[in-house]
């Protein structure tokens, strides 16, 4: 079915950017409507600069077509951006939102705390896993509840570099036929709930 407007996916990486084997890079390479938001400072970021860069990129598009895809510190950045600029976009996928208020988070990131807990005024989905050392499931659920997000528990997903996570999204983007994608989807059935959302079911 043809859509009147294509969705534009803007990737918001976390601290240090996302490397060539990171799932966000697989996302970016899955279609011409995927764009990485490039920050000037990846290793010692300031919140003000990051969210201003996000806003500048978002305004290049029709807001109704924009979906932000954040990972780690990128999720907190999206929450700060939403609170500051109050733009109404299509939605955001927030994967493994780092808990910057946890004692183990000692990276040089300025101005990102406290993490906003206001409701985000567009559709959001928070995805988290039990084996993420940077955010507990309880805290990820806390963020999701406060942001008004759907919450998806991927259990032991290893979300930072998980190739299955990337594959499932590439299936959604590239429109592979059911016969070719079914064997792998059966193999990775524990990822089913997230896969269904990516396929729009």
BELTAHU-V69728 format. One line per field, one symbol per residue. phi: phi as a letter, one per 40 degrees, with the letter a starting at -180 (. if undefined). burial: I if it has 24 or more other ideal C-beta (glycine too) atoms within 12 Angstrom, else O. A space follows every 50 residues. Layout:
phi=???
burial=???
//
This chain:
phi=.cbcbccbcbcbccdggbccbcccccddccaccbbcccccbccbcbddcc cccdcccdccbcdcbcbcbbbfcccccccccccccfcbbciabbbfcdcc cccccbccbbgcbccdbccccacbbbbabcbcccaccccccdcdcccgcc bbccfccfccbcccdcccccdcccgccdccccdcccdbcccddcdccccg c
burial=OOOOOOIIIIIIIIIOIIOOOIIIIIIIIIOOOIIIIOIOOIOOIOIOII IOIIIOIIOOIOIOOIIIIIIIIIIIIIIIIIIOIOIOIIIIIIIIIIII OOOOIOOOIOOIOOIIOOOIOIIIIIIIIOOIOIIIIOIIOOIIOIIIII IIIIOOIOIIIIOIIIIIIIIIIOOOOOOOIOOOIOOIOOIOOIIOOIOO O
//
